[in-house]
Amino acid sequence: MNDIIKKLGLENATAEEKQKVLTQLTESLLKRLMARIYQHLTDEQKGELERLVAAGDEKRLNDFLLLHIPNLDQVREEELNNLVA
């Protein structure tokens, strides 16, 4: 987290400002990740993903993503780097 704050030049920002930026960054990252993930899923898998997200079952959601997107960590890292670059 501190690396991201440094990359964004927020070292001297207030805690409130940092939180606001990090919240916006997280929301953007999730949208970008979902868009990339959807490219690799069938319609049936997309439906299952939507059900898991709606249910809020993080373990099952993570298991599903790792099963269908084996390079998920790489995708996550790429999208994060694109946002803070």
C-alpha positions as semicolon CSV with decimal commas, in nm:
position;residue;x (nm);y (nm);z (nm)
1;M;0,000;0,000;0,000
2;N;0,282;0,240;0,082
3;D;0,436;0,177;-0,261
4;I;0,111;0,282;-0,427
5;I;0,092;0,593;-0,212
6;K;0,446;0,683;-0,316
7;K;0,379;0,615;-0,685
8;L;0,078;0,844;-0,669
9;G;0,273;1,115;-0,487
10;L;0,044;1,105;-0,184
11;E;0,306;1,081;0,091
12;N;0,212;1,423;0,228
13;A;-0,164;1,389;0,179
14;T;-0,397;1,364;0,474
15;A;-0,527;1,023;0,578
16;E;-0,868;1,123;0,445
17;E;-0,726;1,221;0,105
18;K;-0,527;0,899;0,084
19;Q;-0,834;0,693;0,171
20;K;-1,043;0,869;-0,093
21;V;-0,784;0,811;-0,365
22;L;-0,728;0,449;-0,262
23;T;-1,104;0,384;-0,264
24;Q;-1,133;0,528;-0,615
25;L;-0,829;0,327;-0,726
26;T;-0,978;0,007;-0,585
27;E;-1,309;0,066;-0,762
28;S;-1,130;0,133;-1,092
29;L;-0,912;-0,173;-1,047
30;L;-1,213;-0,398;-0,984
31;K;-1,388;-0,268;-1,296
32;R;-1,079;-0,323;-1,509
33;L;-1,025;-0,670;-1,366
34;M;-1,385;-0,771;-1,430
35;A;-1,361;-0,650;-1,790
36;R;-1,046;-0,856;-1,849
37;I;-1,183;-1,160;-1,671
38;Y;-1,509;-1,150;-1,870
39;Q;-1,308;-1,177;-2,193
40;H;-1,202;-1,527;-2,092
41;L;-1,533;-1,666;-1,965
42;T;-1,823;-1,836;-2,137
43;D;-2,173;-1,698;-2,085
44;E;-2,240;-1,974;-1,833
45;Q;-1,923;-1,891;-1,641
46;K;-2,012;-1,520;-1,644
47;G;-2,345;-1,606;-1,484
48;E;-2,175;-1,814;-1,218
49;L;-1,930;-1,532;-1,150
50;E;-2,216;-1,284;-1,109
51;R;-2,390;-1,520;-0,865
52;L;-2,074;-1,558;-0,659
53;V;-2,017;-1,182;-0,649
54;A;-2,379;-1,124;-0,543
55;A;-2,353;-1,391;-0,272
56;G;-2,040;-1,229;-0,129
57;D;-1,867;-1,565;-0,081
58;E;-1,506;-1,455;-0,119
59;K;-1,355;-1,804;-0,086
60;R;-1,577;-1,956;-0,356
61;L;-1,526;-1,648;-0,574
62;N;-1,150;-1,670;-0,541
63;D;-1,155;-2,045;-0,611
64;F;-1,368;-1,986;-0,921
65;L;-1,137;-1,713;-1,051
66;L;-0,823;-1,918;-0,994
67;L;-0,981;-2,213;-1,172
68;H;-1,084;-2,013;-1,478
69;I;-0,813;-1,744;-1,479
70;P;-0,492;-1,926;-1,380
71;N;-0,281;-1,611;-1,430
72;L;-0,510;-1,399;-1,212
73;D;-0,224;-1,259;-1,003
74;Q;-0,045;-1,145;-1,318
75;V;-0,363;-0,985;-1,458
76;R;-0,425;-0,808;-1,125
77;E;-0,068;-0,679;-1,115
78;E;-0,082;-0,558;-1,478
79;E;-0,405;-0,368;-1,420
80;L;-0,278;-0,213;-1,098
81;N;0,041;-0,102;-1,269
82;N;-0,162;0,049;-1,554
83;L;-0,365;0,250;-1,304
84;V;-0,076;0,391;-1,104
85;A;0,170;0,437;-1,390
